[in-house]
Amino acid sequence: MVSVVATLLVGVLLVINKTHAQTAQLSLSVTAGTINTCIAATGINIWSIWASASVTTLSWTTWLGGNFGCTDLKGSDSWNYTMSSSALAGSPAWSIAASNVTLTPSGSITVSTWACPSVTAGAGWTLDSAKNLITKTSGNWQICTFFLPSTQAKITVSIPAWSPVGSYTSTLTIVYPS
């Protein structure tokens, strides 16, 4: 009888121990990637205009290549996507200053995936030095895919009076965030 009671007592203690709850923690890290798959329109042909005795402007929005944009998997607090222009060099030897080349976005940045609420397009500038076409100014650790359609980035060239007849080319330098 004593052995039966002892066995029952051990059995009851085991059942009691099995009903005790315990907690555990689940830890998860989402690690930062890089800013990658950046794209940009690669060039623009603003055609031609008649020589003039007065200042003339010529604008165009038909770019070659893709839109301006990136996928940000890095989640950086801030970055810039910049553009600048060299002077337009001509044949015969003549140039139109880079300060005569301007870029004006006519639309807003499209954030197509996730959330980067502070991604904005600039208001328009002279491209004689690197200017911020697309900027992220806050939202540390936020990731997104963003772009500015190439059809919304208008280039304007102010052609000085008495510019010689000829062909002119410039180099647009686009620097992606990294």
N, C-alpha and C positions, 0 to 999 in steps of 0.2 A: 504494500500500500504506500509506504514511504517512497518507493521508487516511482510509482505511478504519479503521485503528487509532485515529486521533483521533476519528472518529465513534463507534466502539464505546466508547471511553473516556468520552466525553460522555454516551452513552446509559447506561452503567453508573453514572455519577455521578448522573444524574437518577433512576434507579431507587432508588439508595441514599438520596437525599434524600426520596423519596416514602415511605419506610418509617419515617421518624422520627416518633415520637408527640409530640403536644403536649397540654397540658391547658388547660381553660378553667373559669371559675366561672359558676355560675348563681345569681343573686341574686333573692330574692323577699321582698316585704313584705306582711304582712296588716295593713291599717290599721284603726284603731278606728272604730266607728260611733257610735251613740248608744244611750241607754236609751230604748226607744220602745215603742209599742203597750201601754202600761200600762193595766190595767183595774181596776175595783173595783166591788164591790156598792154600790148607791146609796142604800139605805135599808132600814129594818126597821120593822115594825109589831108591837109586843109586846102588842097588844090591850088588854085592860082587866082590872081587879081591883077587888073590893069595897073600899070605904073601911073603914079599920080603926083601932082604938085602939092598935095595936102596929105596929112596923116590919115591913114585908112586902117580899119580894123577888119579882121577876118576871123570868124568863129566856126567851130565844128565839133560834133559830138560822136562821130563814127570812129570808134577805136578798133584796132586789130587785136585779136586774142580775147581772153576771158574778162570777167569782171574783176574789180579790185576787192580782194578779201582773203581771209585766213580761217583756219580752225584753230582755236586757242584751247589746248588741253593742258596748258601750263597753269592757268589760273593766276597769272601775274596781276599785281595791283594796278599797274599802269604800263602802257606801251604806246608807241606811235608808228604809223605806217606813212612814210614820208615820200614826197616827190619834189624833184627840182629839175631845172632845164639849163642846158648850156646855151650860149649865144647861137643864133642862127647864122651859120657861115654860108657864104654864097660864092657862086662862080659867075662872073668875075669876082676877084678877091674883095669882098665887102661883108660886113656882118650887121646883124640886127641884135641889139643887146638882149640878154636874158631877162632884163627888167621889163621888156616889152611882151613877155609871154606870161599869161595868167591862166589859172585853172579855177573854175567855179563849179562846185557840185550843184546840180539842180534838183536833187532828191535827198532822201535820208538813207541812213545805213539800214540794211535789212539784217536782223538777227534771226537766222533760220532754224537754229537748234539751241536748246538750253536757254540760259539767261545771262546777258551782259548788259545791264540797264544803262551803263554809262558810256557805251560805245557811240561816238558821234562823228559826223563829218565836219570838216572845216567849212568856213563861210566863203572861201575863195581868196586867192592870193596871187601875188607876183612870184614867179618861180625862179627868181635869181639866186635863191638859196633854198635849202631843204625846208619844206613846209609840211605840216601835219595834215595829210589827207583824211586819215581815220585815226581816232584817239580813244583809248580807254583810260579814264582818270580815277576810277574807284572800283569797288567790288572785288576786293582781294579774294582769291581762290575761286571766283566764278569762272566757268568755262562756257564757251559758245562757238558757233560758226557764224561769221558775219561777212557781209559783202556790200559794196556800193556798185550798182550796175554801171558798166562802162558807158552806157547811153546817157548816164546822168553826170558825167564828168566832162564839162565843156572847156575846151582850150580856145583861148583868144590870143591872137597876135596883133599888136599894134605896129603897123608898118610905117616907118618914118617917111615924111615927104621926100621926094627925089631919090628914093632907093633905086639903085641900078637894076635893070632888067636882068634876071638870071634865076637860078634854082638855089634854094636855101634849105639847109637841114640843121637839125639840132638833136642833141642827145637828152632824152628824158631819163633821169635816174630815179628809180623807185626802190626804197629800202623798206623791207618787211620787218615787222616786229620779230623778236627772237627770244 
